[in-house]
């Protein structure tokens, strides 16, 4: 998530909505800022491994 209006104009109310989505289980992961450089590639590896393994 990255946008000027998200954090500087919508602020706390937007952040509260995101935290609520996490607690409700509507989203699995939240990646913010420079964390995308390491987290996204790891998430993709996890997705690919799960596709290869039978349920």
TIMI-2910 file (N, C-alpha, C, CB; in pm, 1 decimal, decimal comma, always signed):
<rs>
+----------+----------+----------+----------+----------+----------+----------+----------+----------+----------+----------+----------+------+
!      n_x !      n_y !      n_z !     ca_x !     ca_y !     ca_z !      c_x !      c_y !      c_z !     cb_x !     cb_y !     cb_z ! resn !
+----------+----------+----------+----------+----------+----------+----------+----------+----------+----------+----------+----------+------+
!    +84,1 !   -115,9 !     +0,0 !     +0,0 !     +0,0 !     +0,0 !    +89,2 !   +122,9 !     +0,0 !    -96,0 !     -0,6 !   +120,5 !  Unk !
!    +64,9 !   +207,2 !    -94,2 !   +147,4 !   +326,5 !   -101,2 !    +72,4 !   +434,4 !   -176,7 !   +283,0 !   +296,5 !   -168,4 !  Unk !
!    +42,4 !   +542,2 !   -111,0 !    -23,6 !   +653,8 !   -176,8 !    -22,9 !   +773,9 !    -84,1 !   -167,8 !   +616,9 !   -217,8 !  Unk !
!     +1,0 !   +888,7 !   -139,7 !     +2,4 !  +1012,3 !    -61,1 !   -131,7 !  +1032,1 !     +9,2 !    +34,1 !  +1133,8 !   -151,2 !  Unk !
!   -239,6 !  +1020,1 !    -65,3 !   -371,5 !  +1046,4 !     -5,1 !   -408,6 !   +944,0 !   +101,4 !   -478,7 !  +1047,9 !   -113,0 !  Unk !
!   -360,4 !   +819,8 !    +84,4 !   -393,0 !   +715,4 !   +181,1 !   -347,4 !   +752,7 !   +321,2 !   -329,9 !   +583,5 !   +139,6 !  Unk !
!   -223,7 !   +796,7 !   +333,4 !   -168,1 !   +820,8 !   +466,2 !   -177,0 !   +965,7 !   +510,9 !    -25,8 !   +777,6 !   +469,3 !  Unk !
!   -167,4 !  +1060,8 !   +421,3 !   -164,2 !  +1200,2 !   +463,3 !   -299,7 !  +1269,2 !   +458,2 !    -68,0 !  +1275,2 !   +378,5 !  Unk !
!   -393,7 !  +1216,3 !   +383,0 !   -526,0 !  +1277,9 !   +377,4 !   -630,9 !  +1193,7 !   +449,6 !   -567,6 !  +1299,2 !   +232,7 !  Unk !
!   -628,2 !  +1062,6 !   +430,4 !   -728,8 !   +976,8 !   +493,1 !   -685,3 !   +930,7 !   +632,2 !   -756,7 !   +855,5 !   +404,7 !  Unk !
!   -556,9 !   +919,0 !   +652,7 !   -497,8 !   +895,2 !   +784,0 !   -552,5 !   +781,4 !   +865,4 !   -510,6 !  +1013,2 !   +861,3 !  Unk !
!   -584,9 !   +812,1 !   +991,9 !   -623,2 !   +710,2 !  +1089,7 !   -744,1 !   +628,2 !  +1048,5 !   -650,9 !   +774,9 !  +1221,1 !  Unk !
!   -844,5 !   +691,0 !   +991,0 !   -965,4 !   +615,1 !   +957,5 !   -933,5 !   +506,4 !   +855,8 !  -1075,2 !   +708,7 !   +902,6 !  Unk !
!   -844,9 !   +537,1 !   +762,7 !   -806,3 !   +438,0 !   +662,4 !   -725,9 !   +326,2 !   +728,0 !   -724,7 !   +503,9 !   +548,8 !  Unk !
!   -634,4 !   +360,4 !   +814,7 !   -554,6 !   +260,8 !   +884,9 !   -643,0 !   +171,2 !   +971,0 !   -448,2 !   +328,7 !   +971,2 !  Unk !
!   -741,4 !   +228,4 !  +1036,8 !   -834,5 !   +149,0 !  +1118,8 !   -911,0 !    +48,9 !  +1033,3 !   -933,5 !   +240,9 !  +1192,7 !  Unk !
!   -951,6 !    +89,2 !   +913,7 !  -1020,5 !     -3,4 !   +822,8 !   -930,4 !   -120,5 !   +785,3 !  -1066,5 !    +70,2 !   +695,7 !  Unk !
!   -804,0 !    -92,3 !   +760,0 !   -709,6 !   -197,3 !   +722,1 !   -689,5 !   -295,6 !   +837,3 !   -574,6 !   -135,9 !   +680,0 !  Unk !
!   -671,4 !   -244,1 !   +957,9 !   -654,9 !   -330,2 !  +1075,7 !   -780,7 !   -413,5 !  +1097,3 !   -623,9 !   -245,7 !  +1202,1 !  Unk !
!   -896,1 !   -355,4 !  +1077,5 !  -1021,5 !   -428,9 !  +1090,1 !  -1028,2 !   -543,4 !   +989,5 !  -1140,7 !   -334,8 !  +1070,9 !  Unk !
!   -986,8 !   -518,4 !   +866,2 !   -985,0 !   -624,4 !   +764,6 !   -893,1 !   -738,6 !   +805,8 !   -940,6 !   -568,1 !   +628,9 !  Unk !
!   -777,8 !   -706,6 !   +863,0 !   -686,4 !   -810,4 !   +911,5 !   -751,9 !   -893,7 !  +1021,5 !   -556,1 !   -747,3 !   +963,5 !  Unk !
!   -814,9 !   -828,1 !  +1117,5 !   -878,1 !   -899,0 !  +1229,3 !   -996,5 !   -983,7 !  +1185,8 !   -923,2 !   -800,3 !  +1333,9 !  Unk !
!  -1068,3 !   -939,8 !  +1084,2 !  -1182,7 !  -1016,1 !  +1033,9 !  -1140,1 !  -1132,4 !   +945,9 !  -1275,8 !   -925,3 !   +956,3 !  Unk !
!  -1012,3 !  -1134,8 !   +908,7 !   -963,6 !  -1242,3 !   +822,5 !   -991,7 !  -1218,6 !   +675,1 !  -1024,9 !  -1372,1 !   +864,2 !  Unk !
!  -1027,3 !  -1095,9 !   +640,6 !  -1056,9 !  -1064,8 !   +500,4 !   -931,6 !  -1057,3 !   +414,5 !  -1131,9 !   -934,0 !   +491,2 !  Unk !
!   -818,3 !  -1027,1 !   +476,9 !   -690,3 !  -1027,4 !   +405,9 !   -590,4 !  -1107,7 !   +487,8 !   -638,2 !   -881,8 !   +380,9 !  Unk !
!   -498,2 !  -1172,1 !   +419,6 !   -399,5 !  -1256,4 !   +487,3 !   -274,2 !  -1180,8 !   +527,4 !   -361,6 !  -1371,5 !   +399,1 !  Unk !
!   -228,6 !  -1092,4 !   +441,9 !   -103,9 !  -1022,1 !   +466,7 !   -117,8 !   -876,0 !   +428,9 !    +11,1 !  -1086,6 !   +389,5 !  Unk !
!    -44,4 !   -792,8 !   +499,5 !    -40,6 !   -650,1 !   +469,8 !   +105,8 !   -611,2 !   +458,0 !   -114,5 !   -565,0 !   +580,2 !  Unk !
!   +143,4 !   -562,8 !   +343,3 !   +282,1 !   -525,3 !   +317,4 !   +286,4 !   -375,3 !   +293,9 !   +340,9 !   -603,3 !   +195,0 !  Unk !
!   +367,3 !   -307,4 !   +372,9 !   +373,9 !   -161,9 !   +366,5 !   +519,4 !   -117,0 !   +352,1 !   +309,4 !    -98,6 !   +492,2 !  Unk !
!   +541,6 !    -18,8 !   +267,2 !   +672,6 !    +44,3 !   +254,8 !   +778,4 !    -43,6 !   +192,0 !   +719,2 !    +87,4 !   +387,7 !  Unk !
!   +900,4 !    -28,4 !   +239,0 !  +1014,0 !    -99,7 !   +178,9 !  +1008,0 !   -250,1 !   +202,3 !  +1144,1 !    -45,5 !   +234,3 !  Unk !
!   +918,9 !   -293,2 !   +289,6 !   +900,9 !   -436,6 !   +315,3 !   +862,4 !   -511,7 !   +187,0 !   +792,9 !   -458,3 !   +423,5 !  Unk !
!   +805,1 !   -441,6 !    +89,7 !   +765,4 !   -507,6 !    -34,5 !   +885,0 !   -570,9 !   -105,5 !   +696,8 !   -407,9 !   -127,2 !  Unk !
!  +1003,3 !   -515,0 !    -84,8 !  +1122,6 !   -567,2 !   -152,1 !  +1158,0 !   -708,4 !   -106,4 !  +1240,4 !   -474,8 !   -127,6 !  Unk !
!  +1127,4 !   -741,4 !    +16,7 !  +1158,2 !   -875,1 !    +67,3 !  +1033,5 !   -962,1 !    +84,4 !  +1230,7 !   -864,0 !   +199,7 !  Unk !
!   +923,5 !   -901,1 !   +124,6 !   +802,8 !   -978,5 !   +155,5 !   +733,6 !  -1033,0 !    +31,1 !   +705,6 !   -893,0 !   +233,2 !  Unk !
!   +719,9 !   -952,8 !    -71,7 !   +647,9 !   -997,0 !   -191,1 !   +715,4 !  -1117,3 !   -256,5 !   +637,3 !   -882,6 !   -291,4 !  Unk !
!   +847,5 !  -1114,6 !   -279,5 !   +909,9 !  -1234,0 !   -337,7 !   +890,5 !  -1359,8 !   -252,5 !  +1057,7 !  -1209,3 !   -357,6 !  Unk !
!   +896,2 !  -1345,0 !   -120,2 !   +874,3 !  -1460,2 !    -32,6 !   +730,3 !  -1510,2 !    -40,9 !   +908,6 !  -1424,0 !   +112,0 !  Unk !
!   +635,6 !  -1419,7 !    -51,5 !   +495,5 !  -1459,1 !    -64,2 !   +473,1 !  -1535,0 !   -194,8 !   +403,7 !  -1335,4 !    -57,7 !  Unk !
!   +535,4 !  -1489,2 !   -301,5 !   +520,4 !  -1557,2 !   -430,9 !   +578,9 !  -1697,6 !   -424,0 !   +588,7 !  -1476,5 !   -543,6 !  Unk !
!   +695,6 !  -1712,7 !   -359,5 !   +754,6 !  -1846,6 !   -342,9 !   +658,8 !  -1938,0 !   -266,9 !   +890,4 !  -1837,8 !   -268,4 !  Unk !
!   +596,4 !  -1884,7 !   -163,1 !   +500,3 !  -1961,5 !    -82,5 !   +380,8 !  -2004,0 !   -167,0 !   +452,6 !  -1878,7 !    +38,6 !  Unk !
!   +328,4 !  -1910,2 !   -249,7 !   +215,2 !  -1942,6 !   -336,5 !   +252,5 !  -2052,2 !   -434,6 !   +167,7 !  -1818,3 !   -412,1 !  Unk !
!   +371,8 !  -2042,1 !   -492,2 !   +414,3 !  -2141,2 !   -591,4 !   +432,0 !  -2278,2 !   -527,0 !   +545,2 !  -2097,2 !   -659,0 !  Unk !
!   +488,7 !  -2281,2 !   -404,8 !   +503,9 !  -2409,9 !   -334,6 !   +368,1 !  -2471,2 !   -306,2 !   +582,2 !  -2391,8 !   -202,6 !  Unk !
!   +271,4 !  -2389,6 !   -266,0 !   +139,5 !  -2442,8 !   -232,3 !    +67,2 !  -2495,6 !   -357,1 !    +54,7 !  -2334,4 !   -163,9 !  Unk !
!    +98,0 !  -2441,2 !   -474,4 !    +38,0 !  -2491,1 !   -597,6 !    +94,9 !  -2627,3 !   -635,7 !    +59,8 !  -2391,6 !   -711,2 !  Unk !
!   +219,3 !  -2652,6 !   -597,1 !   +284,5 !  -2777,8 !   -633,8 !   +246,0 !  -2893,2 !   -542,5 !   +433,6 !  -2760,1 !   -632,0 !  Unk !
!   +207,1 !  -2861,2 !   -419,3 !   +173,5 !  -2964,9 !   -322,5 !    +26,4 !  -3000,7 !   -331,5 !   +208,3 !  -2919,7 !   -180,9 !  Unk !
!     -6,4 !  -3129,2 !   -338,8 !   -148,3 !  -3170,0 !   -342,2 !   -212,5 !  -3148,7 !   -205,6 !   -162,1 !  -3319,0 !   -385,1 !  Unk !
!   -341,7 !  -3121,4 !   -204,9 !   -415,7 !  -3102,8 !    -78,7 !   -448,3 !  -3235,2 !    -15,8 !   -544,2 !  -3023,7 !   -101,6 !  Unk !
+----------+----------+----------+----------+----------+----------+----------+----------+----------+----------+----------+----------+------+
</rs>
